Amino acid sequence: MYYSANRSAAANYGNLDATSRVAAASPHELVSILFEQLLLRLDRAKRSLDRGDMAAMLQSRARASDILNALEESLDFDNGGEIATALAIVYREASNRIDSASGSEAGDKLVSAREMIAEIAEAWAEIGKVSQAA
């Protein structure tokens, strides 16, 4: 019971922190937050899978897919050109890997999806650093 109450308080604090970050974020920072949350969900899905908690794995996997959909929907194909198209392809492939993560290959598919997204997230973070320095 004691653990449950503390866990609920921590979750509420985390939600408040996320809400505050989103409210104060620039468009670039919003995408950074999405990448951060996506990577966290993929990590949780993998950890849940490793400990045999399929319900938690499926929940984290569903949230990761939702975030990928949001990232894809935010792409500006009119102004983004080939970059937007390339990102859409990567997002769809990552989504396919996440959605098909089951059976003996589930862990490998989650890891490979995470690696794809982590590379883009790192590049996005570097763009932010360059923009701030300018």
Kinemage of the C-alpha trace (Angstrom):
@kinemage 1
@onewidth
@group {chain A} dominant
@subgroup {mainchain}
@vectorlist {calphas} color= white
{ca met a 1} P 0.000 0.000 0.000
{ca tyr a 2} L 2.782 2.433 0.911
{ca tyr a 3} L 4.596 1.710 -2.342
{ca ser a 4} L 1.449 2.185 -4.370
{ca ala a 5} L 0.769 5.647 -2.928
{ca asn a 6} L 4.368 6.755 -3.577
{ca arg a 7} L 4.231 5.403 -7.086
{ca ser a 8} L 1.029 7.343 -7.750
{ca ala a 9} L 2.584 10.539 -6.392
{ca ala a 10} L 5.655 10.036 -8.567
{ca ala a 11} L 3.474 9.477 -11.621
{ca asn a 12} L 1.500 12.633 -10.876
{ca tyr a 13} L 4.727 14.626 -10.484
{ca gly a 14} L 6.012 13.196 -13.764
{ca asn a 15} L 2.800 14.166 -15.540
{ca leu a 16} L 2.984 17.690 -14.102
{ca asp a 17} L 6.620 18.009 -15.154
{ca ala a 18} L 5.816 16.838 -18.692
{ca thr a 19} L 2.862 19.210 -18.934
{ca ser a 20} L 5.030 22.134 -17.782
{ca arg a 21} L 7.763 21.258 -20.283
{ca val a 22} L 5.298 21.040 -23.158
{ca ala a 23} L 3.596 24.325 -22.274
{ca ala a 24} L 6.912 26.205 -22.315
{ca ala a 25} L 8.476 24.414 -25.295
{ca ser a 26} L 9.341 25.777 -28.713
{ca pro a 27} L 8.303 23.713 -31.747
{ca his a 28} L 11.813 22.224 -31.897
{ca glu a 29} L 11.678 21.331 -28.203
{ca leu a 30} L 8.247 19.712 -28.645
{ca val a 31} L 9.692 17.313 -31.206
{ca ser a 32} L 12.616 16.658 -28.847
{ca ile a 33} L 10.142 15.777 -26.094
{ca leu a 34} L 8.345 13.388 -28.472
{ca phe a 35} L 11.635 11.678 -29.312
{ca glu a 36} L 12.519 11.433 -25.617
{ca gln a 37} L 9.151 9.909 -24.755
{ca leu a 38} L 9.300 7.544 -27.729
{ca leu a 39} L 12.703 6.216 -26.689
{ca leu a 40} L 11.491 5.809 -23.101
{ca arg a 41} L 8.449 3.826 -24.273
{ca leu a 42} L 10.608 1.569 -26.416
{ca asp a 43} L 12.963 0.979 -23.484
{ca arg a 44} L 9.992 0.146 -21.250
{ca ala a 45} L 8.573 -2.208 -23.854
{ca lys a 46} L 11.883 -4.070 -24.062
{ca arg a 47} L 12.297 -4.269 -20.275
{ca ser a 48} L 8.706 -5.484 -19.909
{ca leu a 49} L 9.284 -8.114 -22.573
{ca asp a 50} L 12.493 -9.252 -20.855
{ca arg a 51} L 10.685 -9.799 -17.565
{ca gly a 52} L 7.705 -11.487 -19.255
{ca asp a 53} L 5.175 -8.728 -18.560
{ca met a 54} L 3.330 -8.877 -21.864
{ca ala a 55} L 0.558 -6.478 -20.808
{ca ala a 56} L 3.083 -3.754 -19.967
{ca met a 57} L 5.030 -4.499 -23.152
{ca leu a 58} L 1.899 -4.135 -25.272
{ca gln a 59} L 0.930 -0.910 -23.500
{ca ser a 60} L 4.384 0.625 -24.014
{ca arg a 61} L 4.437 -0.580 -27.603
{ca ala a 62} L 1.046 1.057 -28.262
{ca arg a 63} L 2.209 4.349 -26.765
{ca ala a 64} L 5.378 4.237 -28.860
{ca ser a 65} L 3.264 3.707 -31.988
{ca asp a 66} L 1.061 6.662 -31.036
{ca ile a 67} L 4.116 8.900 -30.675
{ca leu a 68} L 5.495 7.734 -34.026
{ca asn a 69} L 2.146 8.556 -35.621
{ca ala a 70} L 2.276 12.053 -34.083
{ca leu a 71} L 5.798 12.565 -35.405
{ca glu a 72} L 4.774 11.469 -38.876
{ca glu a 73} L 1.660 13.657 -38.845
{ca ser a 74} L 3.801 16.655 -37.888
{ca leu a 75} L 5.959 16.372 -41.007
{ca asp a 76} L 5.629 19.278 -43.437
{ca phe a 77} L 5.852 17.642 -46.858
{ca asp a 78} L 5.349 20.951 -48.676
{ca asn a 79} L 8.384 22.616 -47.116
{ca gly a 80} L 10.356 19.562 -45.985
{ca gly a 81} L 10.794 17.977 -49.387
{ca glu a 82} L 12.972 14.904 -49.537
{ca ile a 83} L 13.857 15.093 -45.840
{ca ala a 84} L 10.199 14.877 -44.801
{ca thr a 85} L 9.663 11.964 -47.179
{ca ala a 86} L 12.744 10.146 -45.859
{ca leu a 87} L 11.633 10.681 -42.261
{ca ala a 88} L 8.156 9.364 -43.076
{ca ile a 89} L 9.705 6.210 -44.506
{ca val a 90} L 11.868 5.700 -41.404
{ca tyr a 91} L 8.926 6.354 -39.068
{ca arg a 92} L 6.770 3.840 -40.945
{ca glu a 93} L 9.494 1.203 -40.870
{ca ala a 94} L 10.056 1.763 -37.141
{ca ser a 95} L 6.296 1.544 -36.621
{ca asn a 96} L 6.124 -1.712 -38.585
{ca arg a 97} L 8.908 -3.187 -36.457
{ca ile a 98} L 7.197 -2.102 -33.235
{ca asp a 99} L 3.798 -3.390 -34.331
{ca ser a 100} L 5.233 -6.741 -35.415
{ca ala a 101} L 7.295 -7.203 -32.239
{ca ser a 102} L 6.025 -10.566 -31.079
{ca gly a 103} L 7.296 -14.071 -30.604
{ca ser a 104} L 10.971 -14.899 -30.489
{ca glu a 105} L 11.939 -11.851 -32.600
{ca ala a 106} L 10.093 -9.291 -30.453
{ca gly a 107} L 13.166 -8.070 -28.590
{ca asp a 108} L 15.244 -7.696 -31.746
{ca lys a 109} L 12.479 -5.746 -33.479
{ca leu a 110} L 12.066 -3.365 -30.536
{ca val a 111} L 15.828 -2.815 -30.348
{ca ser a 112} L 16.154 -2.172 -34.082
{ca ala a 113} L 13.223 0.279 -34.028
{ca arg a 114} L 14.844 2.078 -31.095
{ca glu a 115} L 18.170 2.295 -32.915
{ca met a 116} L 16.491 3.849 -35.958
{ca ile a 117} L 14.721 6.463 -33.874
{ca ala a 118} L 17.729 7.165 -31.632
{ca glu a 119} L 19.790 8.120 -34.674
{ca ile a 120} L 17.167 10.641 -35.786
{ca ala a 121} L 16.720 11.935 -32.227
{ca glu a 122} L 20.465 12.546 -31.933
{ca ala a 123} L 20.518 14.442 -35.219
{ca trp a 124} L 17.510 16.504 -34.078
{ca ala a 125} L 19.314 17.361 -30.831
{ca glu a 126} L 22.378 18.501 -32.794
{ca ile a 127} L 20.190 20.755 -34.939
{ca gly a 128} L 18.894 22.314 -31.731
{ca lys a 129} L 22.413 22.942 -30.461
{ca val a 130} L 23.418 24.631 -33.731
{ca ser a 131} L 20.253 26.752 -33.713
{ca gln a 132} L 20.886 27.905 -30.139
{ca ala a 133} L 24.485 28.798 -30.913
{ca ala a 134} L 23.489 30.926 -33.901
